[in-house]
């Protein structure tokens, strides 16, 4: 009954790619997941709005289900919210960072691509990572909201629009030197196979899921676990959505028991 409670937070269901890796490594934890679909996508929102929403949602859930660790399973949010969250909570907060360092190390051609949201590719935080770890590489960037939407639709039961996906990646399809692509949004590993079809010259696709799982495991070994009674794994959304009935039917495949609407004070 005293299992660690982990909260995964994203504007959508992209964080499932990180949750999947953590749950594979730590199958016996108590899992909560919240996607802020009322404000999806975060890549189009101001930094102030993202910080305010993240703090409000994490605080609201923590009041109902005491959390032992929070994973911000969103690259866009991680670039802006971590300092505010760490000031508000005494528990470990784990962010999601684009896998720039391992991509630069594994690339043979030293031409790598950063595929992320429009917000992430422009952040100074990302520029600093490239300067620090990929200074010897040519780093191409694509910021895409469309790919995030395609991944959302896939998880909610719709087919992947390969033509739209191919159009988003058109700039890279004629680059024979590109051998490594960083999936710098947690949504993108969910459509990794489809991305691979569009970029056959790319040998390596890098994401942060495995590294985050190991980080969570390490932090939990030192964390004080709060006593609690809840044992169900819940998913929270912030507004009802069109494909909700299909989504609910698939919950158990992802290891969740119930979908709840999270009511926030205005």
C-alpha atoms as one frame of an Amber mdcrd trajectory, in Angstrom:
protein
   0.000   0.000   0.000   2.973   2.317   0.490   4.175   2.297  -3.104   5.857
   5.437  -4.480   3.379   7.695  -6.295   4.745   9.146  -9.532   3.024  11.911
 -11.495   3.727  12.347 -15.197   2.669  15.674 -16.681   2.363  16.867 -20.280
   0.064  19.043 -22.358  -0.930  15.880 -24.239  -0.247  12.152 -24.303   3.333
  12.463 -25.560   4.563  11.776 -22.050   3.344   8.197 -22.509   6.666   7.535
 -24.263   8.524   8.459 -21.052   5.977   6.798 -18.750   6.357   3.554 -20.713
  10.119   3.456 -20.079   9.752   4.243 -16.367   6.979   1.690 -15.840   9.029
  -0.990 -17.616  11.877  -0.376 -15.166   9.637   0.204 -12.114   6.432  -1.815
 -12.642   5.250  -1.735  -9.022   4.910   2.011  -8.485   1.622   3.916  -8.214
   1.209   5.919 -11.428  -0.681   9.135 -12.134  -0.670  10.916 -15.479  -2.157
  14.291 -16.355  -2.468  15.834 -19.785  -3.556  19.451 -19.952  -5.613  19.111
 -23.131  -7.498  22.324 -22.348  -4.278  24.251 -23.090  -2.769  21.871 -25.690
  -0.321  22.476 -27.353   2.135  24.168 -25.004   4.463  25.075 -27.854   2.004
  27.846 -28.786   1.675  29.248 -25.232   3.671  31.871 -23.330   6.231  30.831
 -20.721   4.170  32.520 -17.986   1.068  30.516 -18.931   2.971  27.213 -18.971
   4.469  27.868 -15.527   1.120  28.910 -14.049  -0.755  25.896 -15.463   1.897
  23.382 -14.431   2.046  24.666 -10.852  -1.744  24.735 -10.537  -2.219  21.224
 -11.903   0.573  19.568  -9.920  -0.582  21.267  -6.701  -4.210  20.220  -7.277
  -3.307  16.567  -7.880  -0.893  16.491  -4.938  -3.714  17.626  -2.630  -5.737
  14.546  -3.651  -2.955  11.985  -4.029   0.303  12.774  -2.203   3.045  12.622
  -4.833   6.560  11.320  -4.206   8.108  12.366  -7.532   7.021  14.420 -10.554
   8.175  13.838 -14.118   7.601  16.775 -16.452   7.245  14.550 -19.510   7.250
  17.480 -21.904  10.337  19.056 -23.447   8.646  22.420 -23.962   7.467  22.683
 -20.351  10.778  21.389 -18.981  12.656  24.294 -20.536  10.696  26.799 -18.393
   8.923  25.249 -15.362  11.546  23.315 -13.414  12.855  26.166 -11.187   9.303
  27.183 -10.146   8.269  23.591  -9.441  11.370  22.874  -7.383  10.666  25.964
  -5.326   7.052  24.886  -4.713   7.725  21.185  -3.962  10.258  19.437  -1.754
  10.006  16.169  -3.708  12.239  15.258  -6.694  11.270  16.915  -9.999  12.562
  15.300 -13.187  12.551  17.200 -16.470  12.901  16.055 -20.061  15.946  17.275
 -21.969  16.567  16.685 -25.707  19.177  13.926 -26.145  21.724  16.246 -27.767
  24.808  14.886 -26.008  24.307  11.178 -26.899  23.263  12.156 -30.446  26.477
  14.108 -30.973  28.504  11.202 -29.593  26.893   8.542 -31.804  26.696  10.493
 -35.070  29.234   9.352 -37.652  28.641  12.144 -40.173  28.441  14.842 -37.469
  25.220  16.091 -39.045  22.316  15.704 -36.642  18.724  16.853 -36.642  16.737
  18.230 -33.717  13.054  17.460 -34.208  11.041  19.240 -31.520   8.222  21.712
 -30.970   8.378  25.297 -32.186   8.950  26.454 -28.623  11.733  24.009 -27.812
  13.879  24.592 -30.913  14.052  28.336 -30.134  14.869  28.139 -26.408  18.234
  29.507 -25.289  18.408  26.430 -23.038  18.627  24.242 -26.149  21.176  26.555
 -27.766  23.348  26.140 -24.675  23.095  22.322 -24.871  24.139  22.377 -28.525
  27.040  24.712 -27.783  28.178  22.509 -24.892  27.738  19.023 -26.347  27.430
  19.317 -30.157  29.804  22.127 -31.004  31.563  19.884 -33.542  28.303  19.008
 -35.323  26.019  20.622 -37.853  22.637  20.715 -36.102  19.575  21.064 -38.318
  16.299  22.005 -36.612  12.631  21.451 -37.369   9.988  22.821 -35.010   6.615
  21.217 -35.627   3.193  21.445 -34.009   1.691  19.232 -36.718   3.728  16.189
 -35.682   2.530  16.619 -32.097  -1.069  16.593 -33.339  -0.397  13.483 -35.464
   0.971  11.632 -32.414  -2.053  12.679 -30.340  -4.403  11.362 -33.015  -2.541
   8.037 -33.165  -2.815   7.431 -29.416  -6.506   8.364 -29.519  -7.184   5.688
 -32.144  -6.823   7.481 -35.500  -4.525   6.474 -38.361  -1.302   8.393 -39.000
  -1.414  10.897 -41.866   1.833   9.895 -43.588   1.506  12.570 -46.272   1.272
  15.343 -43.670   4.154  13.793 -41.731   6.298  13.580 -44.870   5.581  17.227
 -45.679   6.782  18.285 -42.214  10.063  16.439 -42.748  10.572  17.502 -46.372
  13.655  19.658 -45.631  15.550  16.646 -44.296  14.602  14.051 -46.901  17.161
  15.336 -49.395  20.000  15.607 -46.863  22.178  12.478 -47.305  24.560  13.534
 -44.502  21.871  13.458 -41.819  22.519  10.235 -39.907  21.101  11.027 -36.430
  17.785  12.581 -35.373  16.928  13.706 -31.848  13.263  13.146 -31.009  13.127
  16.301 -28.880   9.437  16.112 -28.020   8.007  13.271 -25.954   5.236  12.836
 -28.548   7.655  11.868 -31.287   8.777   8.407 -30.052   5.087   7.464 -30.369
   5.393   7.924 -34.156   9.026   6.869 -34.460   8.316   4.098 -36.982   6.439
   6.505 -39.236   9.239   9.085 -38.976  11.775   6.386 -39.909   9.798   5.622
 -43.075  10.176   9.257 -44.156  13.900   9.477 -43.324  15.446   6.194 -44.507
  18.995   7.635 -44.522  18.934   8.215 -40.754  20.702   5.487 -38.761  20.039
   6.671 -35.205  16.928   8.086 -33.529  17.586   9.365 -30.010  15.147  10.135
 -27.191  15.441  10.616 -23.432  13.047   7.931 -22.161  15.580   5.355 -20.956
  17.790   7.974 -19.286  14.791   9.454 -17.463  13.734   6.012 -16.230  17.181
   5.408 -14.730  17.141   8.872 -13.150  13.743   8.215 -11.559  14.940   4.872
 -10.202  18.000   6.514  -8.657  15.992   9.305  -7.024  13.389   6.933  -5.569
  16.102   4.947  -3.811  16.776   8.025  -1.643  13.244   9.440  -1.442  10.992
   9.331   1.612   7.741   7.689   0.494   4.583   9.275   1.898   1.926   7.000
   3.417  -1.169   6.685   1.231  -4.178   4.493   0.577  -4.837   4.941  -3.164
  -3.781   2.046  -5.356  -5.476   2.789  -8.687  -3.483   4.261 -11.536  -5.333
   7.357 -12.754  -5.128   9.538 -15.837  -6.384  13.104 -15.556  -7.462  15.410
 -18.371  -8.483  19.053 -18.023 -11.422  18.984 -20.456 -13.588  16.382 -22.167
 -12.502  15.549 -25.715 -13.927  14.071 -28.894 -12.251  10.655 -28.834 -12.669
  10.145 -25.091 -14.672   6.918 -25.411 -11.949   5.311 -27.567  -9.266   6.543
 -25.187 -10.996   5.049 -22.138 -11.193   1.635 -23.824  -7.412   1.640 -24.329
  -6.490   2.720 -20.783  -5.739  -0.750 -19.457  -3.283  -1.374 -22.296  -1.236
   1.480 -20.825  -1.637   0.249 -17.238  -4.261   2.757 -16.068  -7.568   2.052
 -14.338  -9.578   5.210 -14.844  -9.777   8.572 -16.610 -10.800  11.533 -14.452
 -11.603  15.134 -15.311  -9.364  17.379 -13.217 -11.320  20.390 -11.997  -9.188
  23.480 -11.531 -10.149  26.631  -9.685 -10.443  29.592 -12.006
